[in-house]
Amino acid sequence: MIDLPYTEFSADEMELRDYLSLHRTILANERTLLAYTRTAFALAIAGFTFLKLFRSEIYRIIGIVLIPTGILTFIWGIYRFQSTRSDYKNLELDTTNHLTQIEDGNDPATQ
Protein backbone atom coordinates (compact mmCIF):
# COMPACT_ATOMS: atom_id res chain seq x y z
CA MET A 1 0.00 0.00 0.00
CA ILE A 2 1.18 3.52 -0.74
CA ASP A 3 2.03 5.72 2.24
CA LEU A 4 0.04 8.92 2.00
CA PRO A 5 1.69 12.13 3.18
CA TYR A 6 -0.92 12.83 5.87
CA THR A 7 -1.00 9.37 7.47
CA GLU A 8 1.84 10.29 9.83
CA PHE A 9 -0.15 13.13 11.44
CA SER A 10 -2.50 12.81 14.35
CA ALA A 11 -5.42 15.08 15.18
CA ASP A 12 -3.45 16.54 18.10
CA GLU A 13 -0.77 17.87 15.74
CA MET A 14 -3.13 19.49 13.26
CA GLU A 15 -3.59 23.23 12.99
CA LEU A 16 -6.51 25.19 11.62
CA ARG A 17 -5.09 25.21 8.10
CA ASP A 18 -4.86 21.41 8.24
CA TYR A 19 -8.52 21.10 9.20
CA LEU A 20 -9.50 23.46 6.41
CA SER A 21 -7.31 21.59 3.96
CA LEU A 22 -9.01 18.33 4.89
CA HIS A 23 -12.42 19.85 4.31
CA ARG A 24 -11.30 21.28 0.95
CA THR A 25 -10.16 17.79 0.00
CA ILE A 26 -13.53 16.34 0.95
CA LEU A 27 -15.37 18.95 -1.11
CA ALA A 28 -13.04 18.45 -4.08
CA ASN A 29 -13.68 14.71 -3.96
CA GLU A 30 -17.44 15.33 -4.01
CA ARG A 31 -17.10 17.72 -6.96
CA THR A 32 -15.08 15.12 -8.81
CA LEU A 33 -17.80 12.53 -8.25
CA LEU A 34 -20.37 14.96 -9.61
CA ALA A 35 -18.21 15.56 -12.68
CA TYR A 36 -17.92 11.81 -13.31
CA THR A 37 -21.70 11.47 -12.91
CA ARG A 38 -22.40 14.35 -15.29
CA THR A 39 -20.01 12.92 -17.88
CA ALA A 40 -21.47 9.42 -17.54
CA PHE A 41 -25.01 10.66 -18.09
CA ALA A 42 -23.95 12.76 -21.06
CA LEU A 43 -22.28 9.75 -22.68
CA ALA A 44 -25.28 7.50 -22.08
CA ILE A 45 -27.76 10.10 -23.34
CA ALA A 46 -25.61 10.71 -26.42
CA GLY A 47 -25.61 6.96 -27.03
CA PHE A 48 -29.40 6.77 -26.84
CA THR A 49 -29.66 9.80 -29.10
CA PHE A 50 -27.45 8.17 -31.73
CA LEU A 51 -29.57 5.02 -31.56
CA LYS A 52 -32.91 6.80 -31.88
CA LEU A 53 -32.18 9.62 -34.33
CA PHE A 54 -29.82 8.09 -36.86
CA ARG A 55 -30.42 5.11 -39.09
CA SER A 56 -26.90 4.67 -40.41
CA GLU A 57 -25.05 1.62 -39.14
CA ILE A 58 -21.99 3.61 -38.07
CA TYR A 59 -24.12 5.86 -35.84
CA ARG A 60 -25.82 2.83 -34.31
CA ILE A 61 -22.41 1.35 -33.48
CA ILE A 62 -21.32 4.64 -31.94
CA GLY A 63 -24.51 4.69 -29.86
CA ILE A 64 -24.01 1.10 -28.74
CA VAL A 65 -20.44 1.95 -27.67
CA LEU A 66 -21.38 5.19 -25.87
CA ILE A 67 -24.00 3.65 -23.58
CA PRO A 68 -21.69 1.14 -21.85
CA THR A 69 -18.94 3.76 -21.82
CA GLY A 70 -21.25 6.02 -19.81
CA ILE A 71 -22.09 3.20 -17.42
CA LEU A 72 -18.42 2.32 -16.95
CA THR A 73 -17.57 5.98 -16.40
CA PHE A 74 -20.18 6.17 -13.65
CA ILE A 75 -18.86 3.01 -11.98
CA TRP A 76 -15.27 4.28 -12.23
CA GLY A 77 -16.30 7.61 -10.68
CA ILE A 78 -17.92 5.85 -7.72
CA TYR A 79 -14.82 3.68 -7.28
CA ARG A 80 -12.52 6.72 -7.32
CA PHE A 81 -14.76 8.57 -4.86
CA GLN A 82 -14.84 5.64 -2.43
CA SER A 83 -11.11 4.97 -2.64
CA THR A 84 -10.20 8.62 -2.10
CA ARG A 85 -12.69 8.91 0.73
CA SER A 86 -11.29 5.84 2.47
CA ASP A 87 -7.81 7.41 2.31
CA TYR A 88 -8.80 10.33 4.51
CA LYS A 89 -11.77 8.85 6.43
CA ASN A 90 -9.73 7.83 9.49
CA LEU A 91 -8.08 11.23 9.67
CA GLU A 92 -11.47 12.90 9.37
CA LEU A 93 -12.81 10.89 12.32
CA ASP A 94 -9.76 11.83 14.39
CA THR A 95 -10.23 15.52 13.64
CA THR A 96 -13.93 15.37 14.48
CA ASN A 97 -13.16 13.88 17.89
CA HIS A 98 -10.42 16.44 18.44
CA LEU A 99 -12.69 19.36 17.50
CA THR A 100 -15.40 18.06 19.86
CA GLN A 101 -12.88 18.03 22.70
CA ILE A 102 -11.83 21.60 21.89
CA GLU A 103 -15.46 22.79 21.84
CA ASP A 104 -16.00 21.18 25.26
CA GLY A 105 -13.01 23.11 26.60
CA ASN A 106 -10.77 20.06 26.88
CA ASP A 107 -8.10 20.87 24.32
CA PRO A 108 -5.55 18.02 24.54
CA ALA A 109 -2.87 20.27 23.01
CA THR A 110 -2.96 22.64 26.01
CA GLN A 111 -2.85 19.94 28.66
C-alpha positions in Angstrom: 0.0 0.0 0.0 1.2 3.5 -0.7 2.0 5.7 2.2 0.0 8.9 2.0 1.7 12.1 3.2 -0.9 12.8 5.9 -1.0 9.4 7.5 1.8 10.3 9.8 -0.1 13.1 11.4 -2.5 12.8 14.4 -5.4 15.1 15.2 -3.5 16.5 18.1 -0.8 17.9 15.7 -3.1 19.5 13.3 -3.6 23.2 13.0 -6.5 25.2 11.6 -5.1 25.2 8.1 -4.9 21.4 8.2 -8.5 21.1 9.2 -9.5 23.5 6.4 -7.3 21.6 4.0 -9.0 18.3 4.9 -12.4 19.9 4.3 -11.3 21.3 1.0 -10.2 17.8 0.0 -13.5 16.3 0.9 -15.4 18.9 -1.1 -13.0 18.5 -4.1 -13.7 14.7 -4.0 -17.4 15.3 -4.0 -17.1 17.7 -7.0 -15.1 15.1 -8.8 -17.8 12.5 -8.2 -20.4 15.0 -9.6 -18.2 15.6 -12.7 -17.9 11.8 -13.3 -21.7 11.5 -12.9 -22.4 14.3 -15.3 -20.0 12.9 -17.9 -21.5 9.4 -17.5 -25.0 10.7 -18.1 -24.0 12.8 -21.1 -22.3 9.8 -22.7 -25.3 7.5 -22.1 -27.8 10.1 -23.3 -25.6 10.7 -26.4 -25.6 7.0 -27.0 -29.4 6.8 -26.8 -29.7 9.8 -29.1 -27.5 8.2 -31.7 -29.6 5.0 -31.6 -32.9 6.8 -31.9 -32.2 9.6 -34.3 -29.8 8.1 -36.9 -30.4 5.1 -39.1 -26.9 4.7 -40.4 -25.1 1.6 -39.1 -22.0 3.6 -38.1 -24.1 5.9 -35.8 -25.8 2.8 -34.3 -22.4 1.4 -33.5 -21.3 4.6 -31.9 -24.5 4.7 -29.9 -24.0 1.1 -28.7 -20.4 2.0 -27.7 -21.4 5.2 -25.9 -24.0 3.6 -23.6 -21.7 1.1 -21.9 -18.9 3.8 -21.8 -21.3 6.0 -19.8 -22.1 3.2 -17.4 -18.4 2.3 -17.0 -17.6 6.0 -16.4 -20.2 6.2 -13.6 -18.9 3.0 -12.0 -15.3 4.3 -12.2 -16.3 7.6 -10.7 -17.9 5.9 -7.7 -14.8 3.7 -7.3 -12.5 6.7 -7.3 -14.8 8.6 -4.9 -14.8 5.6 -2.4 -11.1 5.0 -2.6 -10.2 8.6 -2.1 -12.7 8.9 0.7 -11.3 5.8 2.5 -7.8 7.4 2.3 -8.8 10.3 4.5 -11.8 8.9 6.4 -9.7 7.8 9.5 -8.1 11.2 9.7 -11.5 12.9 9.4 -12.8 10.9 12.3 -9.8 11.8 14.4 -10.2 15.5 13.6 -13.9 15.4 14.5 -13.2 13.9 17.9 -10.4 16.4 18.4 -12.7 19.4 17.5 -15.4 18.1 19.9 -12.9 18.0 22.7 -11.8 21.6 21.9 -15.5 22.8 21.8 -16.0 21.2 25.3 -13.0 23.1 26.6 -10.8 20.1 26.9 -8.1 20.9 24.3 -5.5 18.0 24.5 -2.9 20.3 23.0 -3.0 22.6 26.0 -2.9 19.9 28.7 
